[in-house]
Structures are given as structure tokens and as C-alpha cells.
């Protein structure tokens, strides 16, 4: 036999059900959170714990698949106020970051990419690096795309304010084929977009090199818009300085190997623009120069 509430009992029951309870509030919050994740495509965090150092902390991030085979990942370094860390060429002083993936599983290669740096005065010279935060994107290629990749990274870098402090971070992150795009994907893709377009991009400006009487100096002009800054990388033990002059740059040989060298030297130029960057390669007849 069904029991029927009296009208007064029904009104009291409806009032009690309308009052918030801890359980009901938690359930509603869970529903809202699930709705947010659903609207974001179900994106979940994919990040290692931070490795803390004296003036910085670092972690690995994963974005998910990049092109059906490779993954997009990255190394995030957050820096204390007024501290900087360095580009792949540190400038007049400093320590460039190094990446060791020994101990990783199902990893064919992990290629770090470097966003263009800024110039900072340091000890009477210039440092090339980053303040506040930097993310080095990683292009990760698995041995077997059907199996997960375990990234095991030993990152050595330095943070400098008045003195340089070496730092090491040992980080691990699993990348799985079915993970989809993570909550960190937008951040990683924004830093990936800052990295230079690789050499050979048909959209890159062309460099026009001229040589004067000084064997250590070349003048560089560019077709199209001139970059706002220029950095030059030579082979091992070759170092070049760059300086803005009008609409172009002077490229100066600062150091060369102790052993005699002759013939052309290949130099990679990083051209920096407000919203993009390019790498181009050129050769210099620098064998007879004597810095």
C-alpha cells in the first residue's frame, strides 16, 4: 500500500530538499567541473612535479600528439624576480642549458627548440637569455608510436642575478598515444610559435653580406623588413658578435680556434622580429681573420 504525504509534510519535504547540503554542493561542483572539462575537450593536466632550485624551478610539460607520430612536450623554467637563465649561446658569460634524455623509454629522439633570447647587460658585457619564465619546446619521436614514451630528463642550467648559480633538475613524464591534447597544449604551442622558422623556409628574408677592409667584420643587410635583433652561431670554438647599424647589422669575429683554419665558415643567423623569428645559414671567408 502506497503511503501518501499530507500537504503539510509535502511542503516541509520540498523546503528541506531546497536547502543546500555539503553533499549536494559537492555534487553540483563536480557537475560544473565536468562541464568545464567537456567544453575544453576533456583536457587534463600533463606535467611533472616542479624541481625546485635556489632561484628557479623547472618541470616537464606534455601537449599530446603533434603530427600523428611525434609528441609536443616542453621544459618550463620559472625564475625568481631579477634572475635570468641562458639561451643556447649565453653571450659574454653564463652557462647554456644542456638536456640529457638518458634513461628514457621508447624514445628515438627529443629535440629541444630555443625561443629567441633578449640581451641583458651583465658584468660589462651582454648576456643572451630569458627572465621570469621560458619554455623550451621538445619535439619527441618514439621508437614505436603505438607504445607510451617515458621522458627521463636531466636538465643542467644556470640562474644568474649578481652571481650565477648552477641548477640541475631531474624530471620524468609519461606520454601516451591516446592521451589527446592536454591542458598545457595552448602554452606549449604558444612557445613553439616563438621559435625560429628553420633554415630553408622560403618566407625567410635573404641576407646580403658585404666585406670591407677589416678582415674581422662583415656588414649584413636583408631583403624586405630588417629584423629587430640578430644573433650569430658559428662552428665549435668560433664566436661572433652582432651590432645593429642603421637598417642592418655588423657581424664581428670575436674568437676563432687556436689551430689554423682556412676556407669558408658556416654561420647560422637567428633573425628576430616582433612576432616571429627565422634561422638562415650563410658562409663567411673567415679563415684569414685574426681577432
Secondary structure in CASP SS format (residue, H / E / C, confidence):
PFRMAT SS
TARGET T0000
AUTHOR 0000-0000-0000
METHOD secondary structure of the structure
MODEL  1
X C 1.00
X C 1.00
X C 1.00
X C 1.00
X C 1.00
X C 1.00
X H 1.00
X H 1.00
X H 1.00
X H 1.00
X H 1.00
X H 1.00
X H 1.00
X H 1.00
X H 1.00
X H 1.00
X H 1.00
X H 1.00
X C 1.00
X C 1.00
X C 1.00
X H 1.00
X H 1.00
X H 1.00
X H 1.00
X H 1.00
X H 1.00
X H 1.00
X H 1.00
X H 1.00
X H 1.00
X H 1.00
X H 1.00
X H 1.00
X H 1.00
X H 1.00
X H 1.00
X H 1.00
X H 1.00
X C 1.00
X C 1.00
X C 1.00
X C 1.00
X C 1.00
X C 1.00
X C 1.00
X E 1.00
X C 1.00
X C 1.00
X C 1.00
X E 1.00
X E 1.00
X C 1.00
X C 1.00
X C 1.00
X E 1.00
X E 1.00
X E 1.00
X E 1.00
X E 1.00
X E 1.00
X E 1.00
X E 1.00
X E 1.00
X E 1.00
X C 1.00
X C 1.00
X C 1.00
X C 1.00
X E 1.00
X E 1.00
X E 1.00
X E 1.00
X E 1.00
X E 1.00
X E 1.00
X E 1.00
X E 1.00
X E 1.00
X C 1.00
X C 1.00
X C 1.00
X C 1.00
X E 1.00
X E 1.00
X E 1.00
X E 1.00
X E 1.00
X E 1.00
X E 1.00
X E 1.00
X C 1.00
X C 1.00
X C 1.00
X C 1.00
X C 1.00
X C 1.00
X E 1.00
X E 1.00
X E 1.00
X C 1.00
X C 1.00
X C 1.00
X C 1.00
X E 1.00
X C 1.00
X E 1.00
X E 1.00
X E 1.00
X E 1.00
X E 1.00
X E 1.00
X C 1.00
X C 1.00
X E 1.00
X C 1.00
X C 1.00
X E 1.00
X E 1.00
X E 1.00
X E 1.00
X E 1.00
X C 1.00
X C 1.00
X E 1.00
X E 1.00
X E 1.00
X E 1.00
X E 1.00
X E 1.00
X E 1.00
X C 1.00
X E 1.00
X E 1.00
X E 1.00
X E 1.00
X E 1.00
X E 1.00
X E 1.00
X E 1.00
X E 1.00
X E 1.00
X C 1.00
X C 1.00
X C 1.00
X C 1.00
X C 1.00
X C 1.00
X E 1.00
X E 1.00
X E 1.00
X E 1.00
X E 1.00
X E 1.00
X E 1.00
X E 1.00
X E 1.00
X E 1.00
X E 1.00
X E 1.00
X C 1.00
X C 1.00
X C 1.00
X E 1.00
X E 1.00
X E 1.00
X E 1.00
X E 1.00
X E 1.00
X E 1.00
X E 1.00
X E 1.00
X E 1.00
X E 1.00
X E 1.00
X C 1.00
X C 1.00
X C 1.00
X C 1.00
X C 1.00
X C 1.00
X C 1.00
X C 1.00
X C 1.00
X H 1.00
X H 1.00
X H 1.00
X H 1.00
X H 1.00
X H 1.00
X H 1.00
X H 1.00
X H 1.00
X H 1.00
X E 1.00
X C 1.00
X E 1.00
X C 1.00
X C 1.00
X C 1.00
X C 1.00
X C 1.00
X C 1.00
X C 1.00
X C 1.00
X C 1.00
X E 1.00
X E 1.00
X E 1.00
X E 1.00
X E 1.00
X C 1.00
X C 1.00
X C 1.00
X C 1.00
X C 1.00
X E 1.00
X E 1.00
X E 1.00
X E 1.00
X E 1.00
X E 1.00
X C 1.00
X C 1.00
X C 1.00
X C 1.00
X C 1.00
X C 1.00
X E 1.00
X E 1.00
X E 1.00
X E 1.00
X E 1.00
X C 1.00
X C 1.00
X C 1.00
X C 1.00
X C 1.00
X E 1.00
X E 1.00
X E 1.00
X E 1.00
X E 1.00
X E 1.00
X E 1.00
X C 1.00
X C 1.00
X E 1.00
X E 1.00
X E 1.00
X E 1.00
X E 1.00
X E 1.00
X E 1.00
X E 1.00
X C 1.00
X C 1.00
X C 1.00
X C 1.00
X C 1.00
X C 1.00
X C 1.00
X C 1.00
X E 1.00
X E 1.00
X E 1.00
X E 1.00
X E 1.00
X E 1.00
X E 1.00
X E 1.00
X E 1.00
X C 1.00
X C 1.00
X C 1.00
X C 1.00
X E 1.00
X E 1.00
X E 1.00
X E 1.00
X E 1.00
X E 1.00
X E 1.00
X E 1.00
X E 1.00
X C 1.00
X C 1.00
X C 1.00
X C 1.00
X C 1.00
X C 1.00
END
